[in-house]
Amino acid sequence: MTENLPSVFAEALTKPEPPAAWPAPLAALWWLAKDATETADTAAWARAHALVQDASGPDAAWVHAHLHRIEGDAGNARYWYDRAGRSVSRETLAEERTALTAALSNAG
C-alpha cells in the first residue's frame, strides 16, 4: 500500500503518531492510512474526523469530504466538497486518498 505514497508520508507510517508539525488534514490522512479499513466505525476514522472537524481551509474541507464518503454520508460529503471548492469525487476511496496524500504532502 505504501508504494503509491510520497516517501515522507510512507516513512512517517512507521512511527506511532504523525509528525507534530504536520497540519491537521495531513495528520488525519496519516490516521486513515494506519488503519486502512475504509470504514467509519474505527478509532482511526474518529481521530481523523476530530482533526479536520474544526480545521479551516480547503485542504481540511477536502479531507473532511473524504471522511464522509467513507462514512457513506453523501450529502455531508457534498457539503464539504463545496467548502473545498471541489467537485464530488468519482474516484474510488483508495484513489482519492492517494491523490489527497500526494497533494497535501507536496503542499509544504
RADA-V223750 format. One record per helix or strand of 2 or more residues. SS is the DSSP state (a for helix, b for strand). FROM is the first residue (numbers start at 1). TO is the last residue. If there is no record, write none. Layout:
SS:FROM:TO
SS:FROM:TO
This chain:
a:2:4
a:7:12
a:24:35
a:43:53
a:58:71
a:74:84
a:93:107
